[in-house]
Amino acid sequence: MEKRTLEQLEAALDAVSRDLAPRVEELAQKSTAGALTPEEYREYAEVVRLNDTLSLLKLQAEEFWTMRAAS
């Protein structure tokens, strides 16, 4: 795994946060109000899943580099 992988994951997380933030906020508000359509629910769930996956990959990459640096 290259150090660049961690940078790419950070960039992907930033892009998801920045580019999708307005839509995610809108969906979150509708979800709280119980007003999501089935299509919006699927969209919101997919964005949350994507964010969770990228976050997990980033944590794993950070752990890898921390362990490698300690060796």
N, C-alpha and C positions, 0 to 999 in steps of 0.2 A: 504494500500500500504506500502510495506516495504522499508526501506532506501536502501536495497540491489537492489531494482528495478532500481533505478537511476544508481547505479554502473553497472548493467547489460546493461542498455541502453548505457552508456558511452563506455563500452567494445564493444558492437555491432557496434557503430558508428566508433570506432577506427579500428575495424576489417574490416569494409567496406572500410574505407579510406585507410588503409594500404594494404589490400589484393587486392583490386580492382583498386588502384590508377593507375598502369601502363596501364591497359585496358581502364579505363575511360579517361585518357589523350589521348590515341590513338583515341578513339571514338570522343572525343571533337575536336581534330584536324581535323579528317575527316568530322565532322559535319560542322565546320567552313568553310572547303573547299567545302562543298556541295557534298561530295563523299561517304556518308553512303549508304550502301545497305539497303533494307527494313528490313532485319533481324538485321543488326547492329543498325538501328534506334530503333527497338523494344527493343533490349538489352540495349541501352543507356537510353531510356526512362524509362525502368524498374529500372535501377540502380539509376537514378535520383529520381524516385518515392520512392524507398526504403530509400534512404538517407533523403529525405524530411520527410517521415513518422517517421523514427527513431529520427530525429531532433525535430519534433513536440512532440513526446512522451517524449523526454528528457526534453523539456521546460515545459511541463505539470507536469511532476514529480517534477522538480525543484520548480515550482510555488506551488504545493501541499505542499512540505516540508517547503517552506518559510512561507506559511500561517499557517501551523501547528506549526511551531516554534514560531510564533508571538502570538499564542493563549495562 
